[in-house]
Amino acid sequence: MAPTRIILDTDLSMGAGADVDDGFALALAHADPDIQLDMVTTVNGNTDVESATILTGILLDRLDIPDTPLIRGSATPIIHPDQNRTPAPHVAAMREKARQPTPGYAPVAIVEHILANPGEITLVAIGPLTNVAISLLLDSRIKSAIKELVIMGGIFFGTMYSQAKPGEFNVFSDPEAARVVLRSGIPQRWIGLDCTLQVRLTMKDAEDLKKSPSSFAAFAGESSAIYIDYQAVRFPGRPKTDSVPMHDPLAVAVVSKPELCEYRDMAVSVITGDGEARGVMIADRLECPSPPVPNCRVAVSVNAEAFRSHFLSFIQQL
């Protein structure tokens, strides 16, 4: 079968002393022969969109991906233009060394690419859903032209760890965008923390990657080891950990290996605004009489060992 063609929408910050899983997701999308990476778009989230674009360009070069378009997207959440961050100085200093993005605006490019290739494009969103929501608002025809939308986001069977951020990060960062997506009717599969917290990269994995002859694997191992150590600073109230979850790579992995997870149809909504429950998702599991109409599929379990084998087998080859 032909590989699944994807657009990867990311708020990548790998290499900036921050989350490493976006970078691993990009690497996996490149390495998996059953995935064809048509385009990479960036969005404000883990870092500002300018930094995400700079760092993505550097990583694309590191992975020797010269021809895939890289297109900058939204700099702020959909109704909060005041939340416009500027690049950190150490990232801004990398601008001259980074690959320049393709001219254009990510939501427009997403619409154009999907409409030009009806039924062929899967959009994999591993950051806040701002670009996706704007794409839907620009041209609703993508709802029927897209093959599928796969989203890393949400938590459906539990709660978050902090009152300050009650919703899962990608949804909390732009819940209004998530509401647009959930209400749009676009075919969507959500890969949430219920599953992604179970798939982890250990310090031993990081040390093994550091010894790899592959320059990317060595870089990824070094970045991962730093990030694992940083968890003690980030979460001082938790027991010290020797691993970190691979949230975003799981969302990429299920594109070619959907069987890694089990899914349930659900009717999901999200709490918007700036109140205490911002970004909290309400998931109706369709278990009561006269249930609501489902609007998405949600991953409810994962084969963590099968994911680990799939993920490391490709990363170690880069």
N, C-alpha and C positions, 0 to 999 in steps of 0.2 A: 504494500500500500504506500501511496505517496505520503510524505511527512505532513504533519499538521502545520499550517502556516499561522504564525502568531505575531501580534503586536505586543511588546512588553512595556507596560506603563509603570514607571518606577520612581521612587524617591531615594535613589541609591546614595549611600554615604560611606561605603567601604573604602578603607584607606585613610579616613579622616579621624581615626580613633573612635569610631562609632559602630553601629550595628553592621554586622558582616553579611547578613543573610541575603540582602538585595544583590550584592555582588556574586554570591554563590548561585542565586537564581539566574542571573544573566549568564554565568558560566555554564550552568546546566542546560539552559536553552540553546546555547551554542554547541555544546558537546553532544547532546542527544540526537542521533541521526533520524529519529522519528519526529523531530521538530525542525521547522524552518523559520528562522528569525527574520521576519520581513522588515521590522521597524522597531526602534526603541524610542519611547517618549518619556519625558521627565515631568515631575510634579513636585510642588512644595509638600514637605512632610517631615521625614527624618531630619532633613536639612532644608535650607532654602533652595529654590528651583535652580538658581544660578550655580550653586555648589554642586547640586545633584547632576547638572548637565556637564560641568567640568569633570567631575569624578567619573561619570559614566563614559565620557570621551576617553579619558586616560585608561579606563579598564577595557574599553573596546580595543584600544591600541595594544594593550598588554596581552589580550586574547587573540590578537591578529585578526580582527574583524574590520576590514577597511571599508567595505562597501555598504553595510547596513545603515540606512538613514537614522540619524539621531536628531530628534526634534524637541525643542524646549516647549514646555507647557505652562500651566497656570502657576503664577507666583503666590497666590493667596487662596484661602478657602472661598467657596462660591459666593458667600454674602458677607465676607469679612476682608475687604481690601485693605483695612488698617493693619492686618497681620502680615505685613510684607517684610520679611527678614532680609538682611544683607549677608553676602558671603563672609565667612570667617577669613581673617587675613591670610592664614596659612593656605587656605584653599584658593583664595583670589590670586595668590602668588603663582599658582599652578596654571593659570589661564593661558599663558603663552605656550606652555608645553602641551596643553590639551588639544585634542582634535576639535575643530570648530563644528558646531552643530549645523545641520542642514537648515537653510532658511525656511521659515514657516512657523505655524502655531499648532501645537500638538492636537487639540480637539478638531481643528479643521483637517489636519492630515489624517487623523483616525477616520473621520467621516468619509473623506475622499477615497481612502484605501479600501475600506469595507464596501462602499458602493461600487467601486471599480472591480471588486472580486466577490460578487454575491455568493454566499454560502460557503466561502472558503476560508474566512479569517476568524480565528479565535483571539479575542482580546484578553490578555492576562494582566490584571490590575493588582500590583503588589504594594501600592501606596494608597494615600487618600484618593477618593473617587471623584475628585474635582474635574479632571480631564474627561472622564467618562460621562459625568453628568452634563457637562457643557456640550459634549458631542451629541448626546441625546436631545438636548434643547436646540442645537443647531439644525439637526435633520433627523426626525424620528424614523425615517426610512431605514436607518441602520438596525432597528429592532428586528426587522424581517430579513435583512441582508446579512447579518452577522451569523457565523456558525455557532458561537457560544461566547459568553463572558464568564471568565473564571476569576474569582476574587479571593485574595487573601485578606480576610478581615472578619471581625465579629467574634462574639462568644455567645453560645446558644444554650449551654447547660450549666453555666456557673456565673460567677461575678469576678470583677477585677479586684486588684489588690489595694487600690488607693481611692479615697474619696475625691481627691483632686482630679483624677482621670477615671471616671466611673465606666466609660466605654472603652472597648478595645481601641488601640492607638489609631489605626487607619480610619475607623469609623468616627471616633471621638474628634479627630482632627478636622473633619468636615462632614458632620452628620446630615446637613442639608443636602449635600451631594449624594450621600448614601440613600436618603429618602427619595430623591429623584430616580435613582437607579432601581430601588425596590418597587416603586410605583409605575415604572415605565413599561413593564410587560416584556422586556428583553430577556431572552433565555439566559439564566445566570446560575452558576454553581459557586457556593460559598465554602471556602476552606478556612475554618475559624480556629481559635486558640484551643478549643476542645480537642482538636487533633494535632495542631502544629506544636503544642508544648510537649508532645510525646516523641517527636523526632528531633534528635539532639546530636550535636558535634561535641566530642569530648576533648579534654586536653591531650589525651594520648593521640587522638586523631590529628589534632593540630600539630603536635610534635612530629608525627609521621609525615604530614604534608610538608613541614619545614625541611625535611630531609630529601624531598623529591627532586629529581633532576629537572622537573618542569619549573620554569620561572614563575608561572602563575600559581602553581600549587604551593611553592615555597612562600610566595607572598601571601597567599591565602592562609597558610598555616601560621605565619607570623602575626597577621592581623587577627586571626581567631584567638591565638594564645593571649594577646593583649586584651582582647575583648572579654574573654573568659575571666581573666584576672580582674578586670574593671567591674565585674558584677558585685564584688565585695564592697566597692565604693558606691555603686548605683543603688544597691539594696542592702544597707547595713543591718536591717532587721531580719534578714534571711540567713539561714545556715550557708556557709561558704560552699560554692558549687564548683564542679570541675567540668561543666558542660554548658552549652547554650543551645536554645531551640533553633531549628532551621525552618522558620515560618514560611518565608517566601519560596525557598526551593521546593517545598511540598506542593505549593500551588502550581509551579511549573511542572513538577513530576507527574501530577495527575492529568496533564494534558495528553501525554502519550501512554500513561499507565493509570487510567481511571480506577482500575481495580485495587489500587493501593488503599483506597478509602471505600467505606460504605456510606450511602447517602439516604436521606429522607426528604420527601417533599414537605415544605412548611409554608406557612403564611407569616411573613416576618415584617415587622415595622421597626422604626427607630425613633428615639426621643431626640428632638432637636432643641435649639435654643441654648441658653447659657446657664440653665439650672443645674441642680445637683445630679440629675440623671442624664446629663448630656451624653449622647452616643450610646446609651444602653439600648440593646436590641430586645424586642419582645417577639418571641417565637411561638407561634401556635403550631403544635405538632399534629393537628388534625385528628385528635383522639376523642373528641366530644361529638354528640349528635349535632347535625347541621353545621359542620366545620366551615370556616371561611375558605375561599378559593386560594390554593397555594400560589405563591409568586416566585419561589426559588427552590433549588435543591441545596441541602446542607450536608456537609460531611459530618458523620456522627461517630465514626471509628476509623482507625488507621492501622495498617500493618507496618509497624515501625521498623521491624527488621528488614522487610522487603524494601522499604524506602531507603534505609541505610545502605544496603547493598547496591541499589540502583544509583544512588547519589554518589557514593565514594568511588564506584567503579569508573564513572565518567570524570569526576574531578581529578582523580589521580592520573588520568591520561592526558590532561591539558598541558 
